[in-house]
Every structure is written in structure tokens, then in C-alpha cells.
Amino acid sequence: MHNMTADARPQESGNHGTRLVQWKSFYHRLRKNKAALWGGYFLLLMIIVAVIGPLLTQYDPTKVDYSTKLLKPSAAHWFGTDHNGRDIFTRIIHGMRLTLSVGFISVIIGAAFGVVLGIISGYYGGKWDTLIMRITDVMLAFPGILLALAVVSVLGKNLFNVIIAVSIFSIPTFARVVRGSTLAVRKLEYIDAMRSLGASDGRIIFGHILPNITSPIIVQATLRIAVAILTASGLSFLGLGAQPPTPEWGAMLNDGRNYIMDHPHVALFPGLSIVVVVIAFNLLGDGLRDVLDPKMKK
């Protein structure tokens, strides 16, 4: 019993050391891509701000005060105020949490279903592959925003239905990526060896195939979050997403378009927030693709 414990400890320590070396190697490669590194730092900062945002401002994001409406940026109101006298900086801070939550949650849901369908399609093939791929082909035939519009129109106008809509149009993308990666891993010799030794499909899929296809899933998820944020903001801009007075960036941009000539700051700052977040996610996603691609490690 003592020997087993003694043997287990060095093995556990060795695994921990290997993971630490892998993380150091990953960060070292990521540092070479300055754009991706700064994109990651900026997103980390935004996540922190989204969490502690209410502590950074003294204003209520939904309280109407017509005595301070359409004020230009100043020391009291960094980004100015909107047509209802609400502080735009405060609304952007609160909207940051909402926007990032929609992006992350919708992509996680879409990835969960897409990964399952992609693995089934790539591993089992045959009729399952044909059925799943034809369904994804039909879904990919429609532009993402159009498919999301159709879903929200059927389900109703609210933020929860936007998450469902964005999740649905993310599924076929993940399914195709995972299917391709699964087909490549399934052809490896050690997978055939395990199958010949009697290993179950579940053990092969969860123990060997899934760990080997996590890299493209992570990269695709990072890039899809940017698309999800754009789509969710677009739906809110069209009045199909978050409803007033919710401080959502797309809805704020829609409110500000009526004042863009005389008071451009009302639309400028929500629009810039969307652009900067999407660029940051794209930079990070491109960097992760270069770092996690085995061919790029050389």
C-alpha cells in the first residue's frame, strides 16, 4: 500500500510538471504574436471590467434624467449622455457584461451540440454522416444573421431568444470543423490498434479522439464569439434583441443613430465598443490558430 502511494506521487508530480512545461511553451509561442497577445490582454481587461463594472461608476444605467440629456463628453460624463440623460459610459460598462455573456453562452451551447454531431458524423460515418452533413449544409446555405432573424421572429423578441438563435447558427460550423478533425484522427494507426484490442467506442472517443481535436475547437470558439457578438448586436440594433431600457450595445447604437449628425457621441462610443471587442477576439483567434497548429510549432 505504501509502495503504491509512493509510486503514484512521482507520477502525479510528473504530470503536473509536464502540464506546466506545456503552458510555458504555449505562452512563449503566443508572445511571438504581438497582436494576439495584446488582443488577449485587452479581452482579459474587459472581462475584469465587466465583473467589477458597477463599482466604477456612480450613475444608474437605466435612470432617466432629462435635465442632463445629450451632454457632450466631460469630466462628469466621460462619454457624454444620451437622449434620456443616461450616462453613456455607465451604460457601456453594464452592457459589456451583457454582450460578453451573450457571446460566451451562445458559443458554448453551439459548440456543445456541434462537437457531439461532428464526432458522431466523423467517427461512425455512413448514414449518420450523410444525415448530419446534409442538415448542416442546409443551415450553412442561409447567412447567419438571416437564420438568427428567422429564429428570433418565431420565438419572440428578447435576449434569451437571441442566445438561442446565435447558438443554433453556430452549430453547423463546429460540426464541420470537428468532423474533419475526427476523420483525420480516426485514421491513425493507434486508433485501429485500440479498436482491435476491444476498446469501446466511448473510450476511444472521449479518451483519444476528443483530446486530440481540442485545438481547432478552441480556435473556432474564439473566432465564433466575435461573430456571435456581432450577430447579437445586430439583432438588438434591429429591435429584435435586448429591449429598452436594457443597456445593450446594439440597442444603444440604434438609439444613437437618430442623433448622429448633431450629437455623434451617442452612437460613436457603443459602435466603437463593438468594433474593438470583435477585433480583439479575431486577433486572439488568429494567434491561437497559429500557436495551436502543429505545423506552426516548428
N, C-alpha and C positions, 0 to 999 in steps of 0.2 A: 504494500500500500504506500509505504514511504517512497519506494523507488519510482512508482507511477507518478506521484506528486512531483518528485524531483525532476522527472523527465518532462513533465508537462510544462513546468515553469520556464525552462530554457526555450521550449518550442513557442510558448506564448510570447516570451520576450523577443524571440527571433522574428515572429510575425509582426510584432509592433515595430521593431526596428526596420523591417522591410517596408512597411507602410510609410514610415517616417521618411525613408530614403526616396520612396516613390513621390511623396508630396513635395519634397525638396527639389527633386528633378523636374516635376511638373511646374513648380513656381519659377524655377530657373529658366525653363524654356518659355514660359509665359512672359517673363520680364523682358525677353528679347523683342517681343511685340509691344512696343510702347503704346500704340493706340488701344490695343485690347486691355493692357494693364490699367491705363487711365480710365477706360470705359468701365472696368470692373470696380475701380476705386470710387468713381462717381456714383455708380449704382449702389454700392455699399453705403455711401454717404446719404443717398436718397432714402434708402431703407431705414437708416437711423433717424433721419428727419421725419419720415412718415410715422415712426413709432413714438417719438417724443414731440411731435409737431405741436400738439395743443399747449405745451409748456413754453413754446417760442413766441407766442402772440397773445395779446390781451383781448382781442376782439372776438365777437361771436360770428361764425361764418354764415349764419342764416338770418341774423337780426337786421331788420330794415331800418334805415335812418336817412330819410330824405334830406335832412339838413346838411349831410355830407356827401351827397351824390355827385358822381363824375368829377371827383377831385383828382388832380394830376399827382404823379409820384412825388412824395415829400418825405421828410424825416418821420412824420407821424404815420403816414401810409406809404410804405416803401414802393408798392406797385400801384398806388392810387386806389380809388374806389369805383364801384360800378354804378349803374343807373338806379340801384336801390340803396346806395350809400354803404354797401358792404365792402369791407377791406379785401382787396383782391389777393394780397399776399397771404392773408389768413385762409381764404378760400382755396388757394393753390396748395397750401400746406395740408389742409384737410383732404383736398381732392387727390393729393399724392398717394395717401393711404388707400383710397378707394380705387384709383387707377391701377396701382401695383397689385392690389388684391384681385381685381378682375383679371389682370394678365396672368398672374401666377395660378390662381384657382382654375381658370378655364383651360390653361395649358396642361396642368396636372391631370385634370379629368380627361381631356382629349388624348393625352399621352397614355394614360392607363388603358383606355379602350383600344387605342391604336396599336400599342405594343402587343396586347393579347391577340388581336386579329392578325397582326403581322407575323407573329410567331406561329400561330396555327396555320396560316397560309403558307409560310415558307417551310415549316417543318413537315407537315403532313401532305401538302400538295394535293394533287388530284381534284376532286370535286370541290373540296373546301377552298383550295387556291383559286379555282375558276370563279366560284360564287363571290368570295370576298373581294377579289380584284375587280370583278365587273361592277360591284356596288361602289367601290372606291373610284372607279373610272367615271361612273355617273355623277358622283359627288364632286369630283375634280373638274367635271365639264362646266360647272357653274362657278363664276367668280365668288370668292369667299364672302365678300360684302353682300352679294346678291342672295346667297344661301342664308346668311345670317339675317338679312332683311325678311326673307320668307318665314324663317323660324319665329322671329320676334312678332311678326304680323299675326301669326297663328296663335302664339302663346300669350301675347299681350305686352304692353309697354311697361317694363320695369327692369331693374338692374339684374335681378336673378335670372330672368329670361335671356338677358344679354349674355350672361355667363354660359348658359346652356347653348345658345346659338353659336358662340365662339368656340365652345368645346366641340360641338358637332362638326364644324367645318375644319377643325384641327385633326380629327381622327384619320381621314384618308392619307394625309401627309405622313403621319407617324407610321401608319400601317405599311405604306410603300417602302419607307426607309428601313423599317425593322424586317420586312420580308426579304429585301435584298441582302441585308446583313446576315439574316438567318440562313439563307441559301448558301452563302459563302462559308459560314462556319459549319453547316451540316455536312459539307463535302470533305471536311478534314478527316484524316485517317484515324485519329484517336477517337472521334465520334463513332465511326464504324466499329472500332475495336470495343468500345464500351457497349455498343448495341449487341455485338456478338457474344459478349460476356454476360448478357442478360440484364443489363441496366434498364430500368424503367424509363418511359418517356419523360415523366416528371423529373426524375433525377438528371437526365441529360439536358432538359430544357432549362431548369432552374439552377442546376449546378455547373453547367458548362456553356450552354449557348447564351443565356441571358447575361452572365458576367462579361462575355466577350463582345457583346454588342451595346454595352452601356455608353461607349464614347459617342457614336453617332446619335444616340438618343439624347444625350446631354447637349450636344451641339444644336440639334434640331429644336430642342425645347427652348434654348436660349434665344434662337432666332424667331421662334414662333411667339414668344412673349411680346416681342416688338410688334408683330403682326396683330396679335390679339389686342394690344393697347390701341393700335390704330383703328382697328375694326370697332372696338367698344366705344372709342371716342367719336368715330363716325356715326354710329347709331345714335349716340346721345346728341350729337350735333343735329341729326335729322329729327330729334324729338321722340325717338323710339327706345332710348335707354333710360339713364337716370332722369328723374323728373324734378322740376323746381320744388323747393329751393336747394336741393342736394348739390354740394359743391363739386361737380364732376367737370373735368377739363373740357370735354367735348361740348357739354351743355353751356359752360361758361363762354366758350368760343362762339357758340350760336347766339348767346345774348349780346356779345360784344360786336357782332357784325353790323348791327344797326347803328353803331356809334363809331365805326371805323374811320370815318372822314374827320369828324370833329374831336373825337376822344379815342385815338388809336390804342392807347394803353389798355383799354378794357378787353380788347381781343388779342393784343400783342403778347402779353405775358402767358395766358393759357396756351396760345399757339406755340410759343417758344418752349414751354414746358413739355408739350407732346413731342416736338421735334427733337429736343435734347435727349429725352428718355429713350426714344426709338433709336437714335444714332448710337447712344451708349450701349444698348442691348445688341445692336448689329455689330459694333466694333468688338464687343466681348465675344459674341458668337463666332465671328470670323477668326479671332485669335484662338479660341478654344478648338476650332476645326483644324487650324494649323498645328497646334500643340498636340492634340489627341490623335492626329492622323499618323499611323505608324511610318508612312513613307517620309513624313516631315521630320521625324525624330533623328534621322541621320544627319 
